[in-house]
Each structure stands twice: as structure tokens, then as C-alpha cells.
Amino acid sequence: MNPHAQPFDPSPPASAWQVFRAFLALGLSAFGGPVAHLAHFRDAFVVRRRWLSEHDYADLVALCQFLPGPASSQVGMALGLMQAGYRGALAAWLGFTLPSAVALTALAMGLSAWTSPWAQGALTGLKAVAVPIVAQAVWGMSSSLCPDALRRGMALGVGFILLCWPGGWTPWLALLGSGAMAMLAWRLKVWAPAGPTRTMGDGPQQAQAMPRHVPRRRTGLLWLALFLAGLLALPWLGRHGDAWALANAFYRAGALVFGGGHVVLPLLQAELVPTGWIDNTAFLAGYGAAQAVPGPLFTLAAFLGASASIGPGGWLGGLLALVAIFVPAFMVLAAALPWWLQLRQHTVALVLVAGVNAGVVGLLGATLIHPVATSTLTSPLGLLIALGGGVAWLAWRWPVWCVVVASAVAGMLADGLMG
């Protein structure tokens, strides 16, 4: 440890209202996906507000990357929890999530009411721009999550399985299988994940006190029980009402997704499109539109819930889906936080997550092929918009929200003028 390092002096705890205002500013301005969100959080809450130290923030990010759910939103909820308890966690989630959720719900309701060729053209553009966005996510995640031959092979195997047997429980079973394969390879001493156990920061640490407002371990076990109860009870409740069925689909996706926001795409697609609850065109249009708004990508749930053919629909359906996909993320976070300083040091957990993450790359790659590419690149207009969006974003370095808006306008003009 550096003997000249200054001891960390945290700021006084913030109120729930102060937490909400801080996260609302980020919810209105934080574009760029989970990695960019974590950088915004570090600047806002470690550097400027001094809510926690660099090391504590590093450990918190490492924990949330280990857990299922949207990592950046979980970091935000944890920061709010440590400042103002459960009200602070709710305030952080509301501030960071509401701006994009409101915008996407309004878009879904507008598109469903607007049936002219111009609206269909906007859907075509939004659907087409999903191709370069998903392709870039697959490429970037494969570089970081599949750095060795075993994990590249696991990703290819999962992708092949999902292309041959799509839908149903296949995605979940394939991810469990990739985690089990990693555990087996590690036990046989033929493979081990490279790199340090820490995700951010370096150097030795002193023993640290538990941060403010972190639940006790007994409370953490209660949150874990509630998390598991939701997974077990909602499928049964879903057989007795459409609203419960919709909540179950989004709860299960939020509870079992690893690897970040983009990975929720194939899981939600498997839950919603084969059942006919939402058509594939609207699904991919919502995914494209979600790239143009700040905040977490999981707010795609608001668009899908508002567009779904089951459940309450409209803004109430959007709210139901939004709450259902985020609730398990908080439950599993609250369950893990009491052990957050110890959990990151367990090699078994790191090996299991490394295997699941490799499977996630295969899952997203299979989704890129079908249904994203197969339903988009079949028309000349879709192909041109996808290529143009990819060039503008990756070669010309346009901001992603500009690419999404330009693609929607291009599709709207093309279909509207020809229609």
C-alpha cells in the first residue's frame, strides 16, 4: 500500500431527494451503454461527490458484473442504497430509468396508433439499425469474454445449439451447460480463467467496514428467498391471467440474464415473439429505438410491455414490464451485498461466471443471425439502412443515437414517399 496515499474522507450521506436529482441528471444524459454508464457514475459519485472510495467502487462494479441483471443499474441502486437506504435505491432507479422508459412507452403507443406508410417506414429503419448494433456488441463481447480457445469453442457450441433448437428453455439450458463445462475444465486442470480476480483497481486492500445501509446477512437471505419465490410462483400465476404471464416473461429475463443489456435481447425475443405476444418487426424496432435514448437498455421492457398483445397494454403494460424486469435485479443485489467483500474472491464463482459469459456471446451471436439479420436483410431498403448505419456509426463515429434517428427518418421517407 502506498504510504503517501491520502485516507479517504467520504462526504456526508445524501438524502433520497438528492440521490434522485443526481441520477435524474444521468438518466437524461448518460448515453453509450453500460460501460459508459459506469464511467459516468465514477465521475459523479467517486470523484465529484465522494460518496465512496475508488476501491469500494471497484469492488461494487465487480460484484454487479458477477450478478445476473443490468450491471450499471445495479451499481446505481447500490449507490442509492448506501446513501439513503431503500428509499435511496428506489430514488436512484427512478432517476436513472424514468426518462428513457417514458420516451419508449410513448413511442410504442404512438407507433401502434399511427398506421400510415410513414410509420411502417420508421419501423423498418429502427429494425434495420439493430443489425450493426448487435454485430458490434457480439464482436466487442467476444474479444473480452472469449479470450481463449475453450471459451471461443463454448460460444460457437452455444450458438450452434440455439440456431438448431431456438426458443423455449434452450437459452437457459445452454448457458447453464457452458458454465458447467467451464467448471469441468477447471476441475480437470486443463483450463483456468486468466487475469486477476479484481475487475477494477489494483493493489492490496486493508480490511474495510461495511458501507452505510447495506442489508444484514439475514436480510440478504430474505431477499434471496423472495427472488427464488418469484421464479417459482410467477410461472404458475401466469397460467391464471395475462398480466401475470407478461410479468413472468420479463421477471425471468431480468432474473437470468448475464453479460449486460444487449444479452436481454435474445432472452426477451424467445419469451415474446414465438408466443405471438409481439411481432418480430415491433420487437426489433423497439430494440433499435432503445439505442437512441440515455439510461439503461433494459428500459426496452417499457416499449415491449406497451406493445404486447396480452396484459393491460399501453402505459400500464409498459410499467408492468419495466417493474418486472428490474425487480429481480434489485433482489439479487440486496441478497449479495452483505457478502460483497468476500464473494469476489471465490475462484469457483469466477470460473462459473467465465463459462456463462462465454455462452452469452454464442447466445447473442445466434440472435444476430436469426431473427435479427434474417428478418431485416431480406429487402433492399433494410440492407441499405443496415449498411449505412454501420458505416455512420463504426467508420464515421456518429453517436449511436444520431444513427438510430437517421435510420428511422431514412426508412420513414423511403416508405412514405413510395407508399
C-alpha positions as CSV (number, residue, x, y, z in Angstrom):
1,M,0.0,0.0,0.0
2,N,1.3,3.5,-0.9
3,P,2.4,5.1,2.4
4,H,1.8,8.6,0.9
5,A,-1.8,7.9,-0.1
6,Q,-4.3,10.2,1.5
7,P,-7.0,8.5,3.6
8,F,-10.4,8.6,2.0
9,D,-12.8,11.1,3.6
10,P,-16.4,10.3,2.4
11,S,-19.0,13.1,2.1
12,P,-22.0,13.2,4.4
13,P,-24.8,10.8,3.4
14,A,-27.2,12.2,0.8
15,S,-30.9,12.3,1.1
16,A,-33.2,10.3,-1.1
17,W,-34.2,13.5,-2.9
18,Q,-30.5,14.4,-3.5
19,V,-30.0,10.8,-4.8
20,F,-32.9,11.2,-7.2
21,R,-31.7,14.5,-8.6
22,A,-28.2,13.2,-9.1
23,F,-29.4,10.1,-11.0
24,L,-32.0,12.0,-12.9
25,A,-29.3,14.2,-14.4
26,L,-27.5,11.0,-15.6
27,G,-30.8,9.4,-16.8
28,L,-31.2,12.4,-19.1
29,S,-27.6,12.5,-20.4
30,A,-25.8,9.1,-20.0
31,F,-25.6,7.6,-23.5
32,G,-23.3,4.9,-24.6
33,G,-24.3,1.7,-22.8
34,P,-23.3,0.0,-19.5
35,V,-19.5,0.7,-19.8
36,A,-20.1,4.4,-20.4
37,H,-22.7,4.5,-17.6
38,L,-20.1,3.1,-15.1
39,A,-17.6,5.8,-16.2
40,H,-20.3,8.5,-15.6
41,F,-21.1,7.0,-12.2
42,R,-17.4,7.0,-11.2
43,D,-17.0,10.7,-12.2
44,A,-20.3,11.7,-10.5
45,F,-20.1,9.7,-7.2
46,V,-16.4,8.9,-6.6
47,V,-14.6,11.9,-8.0
48,R,-17.1,14.8,-7.5
49,R,-19.5,13.8,-4.7
50,R,-17.1,11.4,-2.9
51,W,-19.9,9.0,-1.9
52,L,-17.4,6.1,-1.7
53,S,-13.7,5.4,-2.4
54,E,-12.1,4.2,-5.6
55,H,-11.6,0.7,-4.1
56,D,-15.1,0.4,-2.8
57,Y,-16.5,1.5,-6.2
58,A,-14.2,-1.1,-7.9
59,D,-15.5,-3.9,-5.7
60,L,-19.1,-2.8,-6.2
61,V,-18.7,-2.9,-10.0
62,A,-17.0,-6.3,-9.8
63,L,-19.9,-7.7,-7.7
64,C,-22.6,-6.3,-10.1
65,Q,-20.8,-7.7,-13.1
66,F,-20.9,-11.1,-11.4
67,L,-24.7,-10.9,-10.7
68,P,-27.5,-11.5,-13.1
69,G,-29.2,-8.4,-14.3
70,P,-28.3,-4.9,-15.7
71,A,-24.9,-4.2,-14.1
72,S,-25.0,-0.4,-14.4
73,S,-28.5,-0.1,-12.9
74,Q,-27.5,-2.4,-10.1
75,V,-24.5,-0.2,-9.3
76,G,-26.8,2.8,-9.3
77,M,-29.3,1.1,-7.0
78,A,-26.4,0.1,-4.7
79,L,-25.1,3.6,-4.6
80,G,-28.5,4.9,-3.7
81,L,-29.0,2.2,-1.1
82,M,-25.7,3.0,0.6
83,Q,-26.6,6.7,0.8
84,A,-30.3,6.7,1.8
85,G,-31.3,3.1,2.4
86,Y,-34.2,1.5,0.4
87,R,-35.6,4.9,-0.4
88,G,-32.3,5.9,-1.9
89,A,-32.2,2.7,-4.0
90,L,-35.7,3.5,-5.4
91,A,-34.7,7.1,-6.0
92,A,-31.6,6.1,-7.9
93,W,-33.5,3.6,-10.1
94,L,-36.3,6.1,-10.8
95,G,-34.0,8.9,-11.7
96,F,-31.8,6.8,-14.0
97,T,-34.7,4.8,-15.6
98,L,-37.7,7.1,-16.0
99,P,-36.5,9.4,-18.8
100,S,-35.9,6.6,-21.3
101,A,-38.8,4.5,-20.1
102,V,-41.3,7.3,-20.6
103,A,-39.9,8.1,-24.0
104,L,-40.0,4.4,-25.2
105,T,-43.5,3.9,-23.8
106,A,-44.7,7.0,-25.6
107,L,-43.0,5.8,-28.8
108,A,-44.7,2.3,-28.6
109,M,-48.1,3.9,-28.1
110,G,-47.6,6.3,-30.9
111,L,-46.5,3.7,-33.4
112,S,-49.4,1.4,-32.5
113,A,-51.8,4.3,-33.2
114,W,-50.1,5.5,-36.4
115,T,-50.6,3.0,-39.2
116,S,-49.6,5.1,-42.3
117,P,-46.7,4.0,-44.6
118,W,-44.6,6.7,-42.8
119,A,-44.9,4.8,-39.5
120,Q,-44.1,1.5,-41.2
121,G,-41.0,3.1,-42.7
122,A,-39.9,4.3,-39.3
123,L,-40.3,0.7,-38.0
124,T,-38.2,-0.6,-41.0
125,G,-35.4,1.9,-40.2
126,L,-35.4,1.1,-36.5
127,K,-35.4,-2.6,-37.2
128,A,-32.5,-2.4,-39.7
129,V,-30.2,-0.3,-37.5
130,A,-30.4,-3.2,-34.9
131,V,-28.1,-5.2,-37.2
132,P,-24.9,-3.2,-36.8
133,I,-25.6,-2.5,-33.2
134,V,-25.9,-6.2,-32.3
135,A,-23.0,-7.1,-34.6
136,Q,-20.7,-4.6,-32.8
137,A,-21.9,-6.0,-29.4
138,V,-21.0,-9.6,-30.4
139,W,-17.6,-8.5,-31.7
140,G,-16.8,-6.5,-28.6
141,M,-18.0,-9.1,-26.1
142,S,-16.2,-11.9,-27.9
143,S,-12.9,-10.1,-27.5
144,S,-13.3,-9.6,-23.8
145,L,-15.3,-12.7,-22.8
146,C,-13.8,-15.3,-25.1
147,P,-10.0,-14.7,-25.0
148,D,-9.0,-18.4,-25.2
149,A,-9.8,-21.4,-27.3
150,L,-12.0,-23.1,-24.8
151,R,-14.4,-20.2,-24.4
152,R,-14.4,-19.5,-28.1
153,G,-15.4,-23.1,-28.7
154,M,-18.1,-22.9,-26.0
155,A,-19.5,-19.7,-27.6
156,L,-19.7,-21.4,-31.0
157,G,-21.3,-24.5,-29.5
158,V,-24.0,-22.5,-27.7
159,G,-24.7,-20.5,-30.9
160,F,-25.0,-23.7,-32.9
161,I,-27.4,-25.3,-30.4
162,L,-29.6,-22.2,-30.4
163,L,-29.8,-22.0,-34.2
164,C,-30.8,-25.6,-34.4
165,W,-33.2,-25.6,-31.4
166,P,-34.4,-22.0,-30.8
167,G,-36.8,-20.8,-28.2
168,G,-38.3,-22.4,-25.0
169,W,-35.8,-23.3,-22.3
170,T,-32.9,-23.8,-24.8
171,P,-31.2,-20.4,-24.0
172,W,-31.2,-21.0,-20.2
173,L,-30.0,-24.7,-20.6
174,A,-27.3,-23.7,-23.0
175,L,-26.0,-21.0,-20.6
176,L,-26.0,-23.5,-17.7
177,G,-24.2,-26.0,-19.9
178,S,-21.4,-23.5,-20.7
179,G,-21.0,-22.8,-17.0
180,A,-20.8,-26.5,-16.2
181,M,-18.3,-27.1,-19.0
182,A,-16.1,-24.3,-17.6
183,M,-16.3,-25.9,-14.1
184,L,-15.4,-29.3,-15.5
185,A,-12.4,-28.0,-17.4
186,W,-11.2,-26.1,-14.3
187,R,-11.6,-29.2,-12.1
188,L,-9.6,-31.3,-14.6
189,K,-6.9,-28.6,-14.5
190,V,-6.9,-28.2,-18.3
191,W,-8.1,-24.6,-18.1
192,A,-8.4,-21.6,-15.8
193,P,-9.6,-18.1,-16.4
194,A,-6.7,-15.8,-16.9
195,G,-6.3,-12.4,-15.2
196,P,-6.7,-11.0,-11.7
197,T,-9.8,-11.6,-9.7
198,R,-10.4,-7.9,-9.4
199,T,-12.3,-6.1,-12.1
200,M,-11.2,-2.6,-11.4
201,G,-8.5,-1.1,-9.3
202,D,-5.3,-2.8,-8.1
203,G,-3.1,-3.2,-5.2
204,P,-3.7,-4.7,-1.8
205,Q,-6.6,-3.6,0.3
206,Q,-7.0,-3.1,4.0
207,A,-9.9,-4.6,5.9
208,Q,-12.9,-2.3,5.2
209,A,-16.0,-1.6,7.1
210,M,-19.3,-2.4,5.6
211,P,-20.7,0.7,3.8
212,R,-23.7,2.5,5.1
213,H,-27.2,0.9,4.8
214,V,-26.0,-2.4,3.4
215,P,-28.6,-5.1,4.5
216,R,-27.6,-7.6,7.2
217,R,-26.9,-11.1,6.1
218,R,-30.2,-12.4,7.5
219,T,-32.0,-9.7,5.5
220,G,-29.9,-10.7,2.4
221,L,-31.2,-14.3,2.8
222,L,-34.8,-13.0,2.9
223,W,-34.2,-11.1,-0.4
224,L,-32.8,-14.2,-1.9
225,A,-35.8,-16.2,-0.8
226,L,-38.1,-13.6,-2.4
227,F,-36.0,-13.7,-5.6
228,L,-36.4,-17.5,-5.8
229,A,-40.1,-17.3,-4.9
230,G,-40.7,-15.1,-7.9
231,L,-39.0,-17.5,-10.2
232,L,-41.2,-20.4,-8.9
233,A,-44.5,-18.6,-8.3
234,L,-44.9,-16.5,-11.4
235,P,-45.0,-19.3,-14.0
236,W,-47.9,-20.8,-12.0
237,L,-49.6,-17.4,-11.7
238,G,-49.1,-16.8,-15.4
239,R,-51.5,-19.7,-16.2
240,H,-54.3,-17.8,-14.4
241,G,-54.0,-14.3,-16.1
242,D,-52.4,-12.5,-19.0
243,A,-50.9,-9.8,-16.8
244,W,-49.2,-12.4,-14.7
245,A,-47.9,-14.2,-17.8
246,L,-46.4,-10.9,-19.1
247,A,-44.8,-10.2,-15.7
248,N,-43.4,-13.8,-15.6
249,A,-41.7,-13.3,-19.0
250,F,-40.0,-10.1,-18.0
251,Y,-39.2,-11.3,-14.5
252,R,-37.5,-14.4,-15.8
253,A,-35.5,-12.5,-18.4
254,G,-34.3,-10.0,-15.7
255,A,-33.5,-12.7,-13.2
256,L,-31.5,-15.0,-15.5
257,V,-29.6,-12.6,-17.9
258,F,-25.8,-12.4,-17.6
259,G,-23.5,-10.2,-19.7
260,G,-25.1,-6.8,-19.9
261,G,-28.1,-5.1,-21.6
262,H,-27.6,-6.5,-25.1
263,V,-27.9,-10.1,-23.9
264,V,-31.5,-9.5,-22.8
265,L,-32.5,-9.2,-26.5
266,P,-32.4,-13.0,-27.3
267,L,-34.0,-13.9,-23.9
268,L,-36.9,-11.5,-24.4
269,Q,-37.2,-12.5,-28.0
270,A,-37.6,-16.2,-27.0
271,E,-40.3,-15.2,-24.5
272,L,-42.4,-12.8,-26.5
273,V,-42.1,-13.4,-30.3
274,P,-42.8,-17.2,-30.6
275,T,-45.8,-16.8,-28.3
276,G,-47.2,-14.1,-30.6
277,W,-47.4,-11.6,-27.8
278,I,-45.4,-9.1,-30.0
279,D,-44.4,-9.4,-33.7
280,N,-40.7,-9.5,-34.6
281,T,-40.8,-6.2,-36.5
282,A,-42.1,-4.3,-33.5
283,F,-39.6,-6.2,-31.3
284,L,-36.6,-5.2,-33.3
285,A,-37.9,-1.7,-33.8
286,G,-38.1,-1.3,-30.0
287,Y,-34.5,-2.6,-29.6
288,G,-33.3,-0.1,-32.2
289,A,-35.2,2.8,-30.6
290,A,-33.7,1.9,-27.2
291,Q,-30.3,2.7,-28.5
292,A,-31.3,6.3,-29.1
293,V,-32.3,7.2,-25.5
294,P,-30.0,7.6,-22.5
295,G,-30.1,5.3,-19.5
296,P,-30.3,1.5,-19.2
297,L,-31.0,-0.7,-22.2
298,F,-33.4,-2.7,-20.0
299,T,-36.0,0.1,-20.5
300,L,-36.7,-1.7,-23.8
301,A,-39.1,-3.6,-21.5
302,A,-41.3,-0.5,-21.3
303,F,-41.6,-0.4,-25.1
304,L,-42.4,-4.1,-25.3
305,G,-44.9,-4.1,-22.5
306,A,-46.8,-1.2,-24.0
307,S,-46.8,-3.0,-27.4
308,A,-47.7,-6.5,-26.2
309,S,-50.9,-8.1,-27.2
310,I,-51.5,-9.5,-23.7
311,G,-51.7,-7.8,-20.4
312,P,-53.0,-4.3,-19.8
313,G,-51.1,-2.8,-22.8
314,G,-50.3,0.9,-23.2
315,W,-48.6,2.8,-20.4
316,L,-49.8,0.3,-17.7
317,G,-48.4,-2.6,-19.7
318,G,-45.1,-0.7,-20.1
319,L,-45.0,0.0,-16.3
320,L,-45.7,-3.7,-15.5
321,A,-43.0,-5.0,-17.8
322,L,-40.5,-2.4,-16.6
323,V,-41.0,-3.2,-12.9
324,A,-41.0,-7.0,-13.6
325,I,-37.6,-6.9,-15.4
326,F,-35.9,-4.7,-12.8
327,V,-37.3,-6.1,-9.5
328,P,-35.2,-9.3,-9.6
329,A,-32.0,-7.3,-10.3
330,F,-32.5,-5.4,-7.0
331,M,-33.5,-8.6,-5.1
332,V,-30.3,-10.4,-6.1
333,L,-28.2,-7.3,-5.4
334,A,-29.7,-6.9,-1.9
335,A,-29.1,-10.6,-1.3
336,A,-25.4,-10.4,-2.4
337,L,-24.4,-7.1,-0.9
338,P,-23.8,-8.4,2.7
339,W,-21.1,-10.7,1.2
340,W,-19.8,-8.3,-1.4
341,L,-16.3,-8.0,0.0
342,Q,-15.8,-11.8,0.1
343,L,-17.8,-13.1,-2.9
344,R,-15.4,-11.6,-5.5
345,Q,-12.5,-13.7,-4.1
346,H,-14.1,-17.1,-4.7
347,T,-12.4,-18.8,-7.6
348,V,-15.3,-21.2,-8.2
349,A,-17.7,-18.3,-8.7
350,L,-15.3,-16.6,-11.1
351,V,-14.9,-19.8,-13.1
352,L,-18.7,-20.4,-13.3
353,V,-19.3,-16.8,-14.5
354,A,-16.5,-17.0,-17.1
355,G,-18.2,-20.1,-18.6
356,V,-21.7,-18.5,-18.6
357,N,-20.3,-15.3,-20.2
358,A,-18.7,-17.3,-23.0
359,G,-22.1,-18.9,-23.6
360,V,-23.7,-15.4,-23.6
361,V,-21.5,-14.5,-26.6
362,G,-22.8,-17.5,-28.5
363,L,-26.4,-16.6,-27.5
364,L,-26.1,-13.1,-28.8
365,G,-24.3,-14.3,-32.0
366,A,-27.2,-16.8,-32.7
367,T,-29.7,-13.9,-32.3
368,L,-27.7,-11.8,-34.7
369,I,-28.2,-14.4,-37.4
370,H,-31.8,-15.2,-36.5
371,P,-34.0,-13.3,-36.1
372,V,-32.1,-10.0,-36.4
373,A,-30.4,-10.5,-39.8
374,T,-32.8,-13.0,-41.3
375,S,-35.8,-10.7,-40.8
376,T,-34.1,-7.4,-41.7
377,L,-31.7,-8.0,-44.6
378,T,-34.3,-9.6,-46.9
379,S,-35.3,-6.2,-48.5
380,P,-33.1,-3.8,-50.4
381,L,-34.2,-0.9,-48.1
382,G,-33.4,-2.9,-44.9
383,L,-30.0,-3.9,-46.3
384,L,-29.1,-0.3,-47.3
385,I,-30.2,1.2,-43.9
386,A,-28.2,-1.5,-42.0
387,L,-25.1,-0.9,-44.1
388,G,-25.4,2.9,-43.9
389,G,-26.0,2.8,-40.2
390,G,-22.9,0.6,-39.7
391,V,-20.7,2.9,-41.7
392,A,-22.0,6.0,-40.0
393,W,-21.5,4.5,-36.5
394,L,-18.3,2.5,-36.8
395,A,-16.4,4.3,-39.6
396,W,-17.6,7.9,-39.3
397,R,-18.0,7.7,-35.5
398,W,-21.5,9.2,-35.3
399,P,-23.1,9.0,-31.9
400,V,-25.4,5.9,-31.7
401,W,-28.5,8.0,-31.1
402,C,-27.8,10.0,-34.2
403,V,-27.5,6.8,-36.2
404,V,-30.8,5.5,-34.8
405,V,-32.7,8.7,-35.5
406,A,-31.2,8.9,-39.0
407,S,-32.1,5.3,-39.8
408,A,-35.7,5.8,-38.7
409,V,-36.0,9.0,-40.8
410,A,-34.5,7.3,-43.8
411,G,-36.9,4.4,-43.6
412,M,-39.9,6.8,-43.0
413,L,-39.0,8.9,-46.0
414,A,-38.4,5.9,-48.3
415,D,-41.6,4.0,-47.4
416,G,-43.7,7.2,-47.0
417,L,-42.7,8.6,-50.4
418,M,-43.1,5.3,-52.2
419,G,-46.3,4.5,-50.4
